[in-house]
Amino acid sequence: MAKNAAIQRKVREYETFLNDRLRADLQRAWSERDRVFSEIAEYERLRVTLNTLDELYKGRKETDVDEPLNTQIDLGCSFFVQAECTVNNRIFISIGFGLFCELTYDEGKAYIDKKLPYLHEQEVELSKKIAHIKANIKLVLEALKEIQTIEDKKSETSFSPF
């Protein structure tokens, strides 16, 4: 009877570890990877925008200097508003920690070319971390299954009339 209680206590410990630690770690890793995927997509869109603006800037005539650029700006959640701005060869890019840097289009593209490999590296590392956590979850589930199977076999043999 004491062995049965010890086994039940060990099963509860494994279940607590599984639910409180491993599944929470998995959720955090998924959220972090989703954030990295979003950031990669933002930088890819920024690269396309910079290429478009650069072509527009290089293709303008001297008479078009004061002519504003009519565009739409995404305020977030795909909510767009009409915007009007002057065409110049500079853009502000967020470099992290709430800091923005004024860069030319070429400098902005160079920054993106250096930032994207770093983000892809983070994505690979997080994918490996997720796979590792999933493997640990599977291992704990198999251990629980084995413990409970051993417990069932012991209870069957102890009540056997033979």
N, C-alpha and C positions, 0 to 999 in steps of 0.2 A: 504494500500500500504506500509506503514511504517512497519507494522507487517510482511509482506511478505519479505521485505528487511532484517529485523532482523532475520527471519528464515533462509534466504539464507546465511547470515553472519555466523550464528551458524552452519549451515551445512558445510560451508567451514572450520570453525575452527575444527569441528570433523574430517573432511577428512584430514586436515593438520596434526592433532594429530595422526590419524591412519597411514598415510603414512610416516611422518617424524620421529615419535617416536616409535610407537608400532612395525611396520614392521622392522625398523632398529634394535630395541632391539631383536626381534625374530631372525633376521639374525645373530647378534652377538652371541646369545645364541647357535644357531645351530653350528656356527663355533667353539665355545669353546667346545661344546660337541663332535664334530668331532675330535678336537685336543686331548681330553681326550681318546676317543676311539682309536686313533692312538697310544697314549702313552701306553694304556693297552695292545694293540697288540704287541708293541715293547718289553715290559717287559715279556710278555708270551713267545715270541721268545727267549729272553735272557735267560729265565729260562730253556728252552729246550736246548739251546746252552751250558749253564753251566752244565747241567746234562750230556750232551755228553762229554764235555771236562773233567769233573770230572771222568767219567767212563774210559776215555782214559788215564788220568793221573794215576789213581789207578791201571789200568791194564797193565801198561808198565813194561818192564823188565829193569834191571840195564844196560843191553847192549844197550838199546834204548835211553839212556839219551841224547846223542848228535844227534839223528836222528830227523830231522825237521818234522813238521806237514804240509802237503800240504792241502790247503783249498781254498775256494773262499770267497771273502769279497764283501759285497754289498756296493758300493760307494754312493748309493742313486738312486732312481727312477728305481730300479731293474737292475742296471748296475753292473755286477759282474766282478771281476778281480781275477786272480790266486794269491795266497799268500802263503808264506812259513814262519813258525814261530816255535820257540822252544816250547816244551810242558813244562809248569811249573804249579804251582798251584795258580797263581794269575791272576787277571783281573782288568782292570780299568773300573769303572762304573761312569757315569755322575750322580751326586747327585743334580744338579740344579745350576743355576746362573753361568754356565761355569766352575764349579768345578768338578774335577774327583777324585775318591778315589780308591786307590789300595786295593783290597779285595781278600781274598782267595775264592775259589769256594763256600765253605759252608757259609762264611760271605755274599757273593753276593746273594746266595739263600735266606738267612735270610732277607737281605735288601729288596729283591723283595717281600717276603712274608709279609713284613710290608707296602710296598709301594702300592701294588695292592688293598688292602681293602680301603685305602685312595682314590685311583683313582676311585674305584667303587662307593664310597660315593659321590665323586664329580659328577660322571655321573648321579646318582640318583637325586641329587640336581638340576643339570642342566635340567634334564628331567622334574622335577616339575616346574622349572622356565619357560620352554618352554610351558608346559600345561597352566600355569597361564597367560602367554602373549597371547596365542591363545584364551583363554577364554575372556580376555579383548578385543581382536580384534573382537570376535563374539559379545560381548556386545555393542561395539561402532557401529558395522554394524547394529545390531538390532535397536539401538537408531536412527541411520540415516534413516533406513527404516521407523520407526514409525514417525519421524518428517516429512519425505516426504509424508507419507500417510495422516497425519493430514493436511498438506498443501494442498494436492490434494482434500481432502474432503471439506476443507474450500472454495477452488476455485470453486468446483462443486456446493456447496450450494449458493455461492454468485452470480452465473450466472444462477441459476435456475429460470425459468419463473413462477413457482408456488408461 
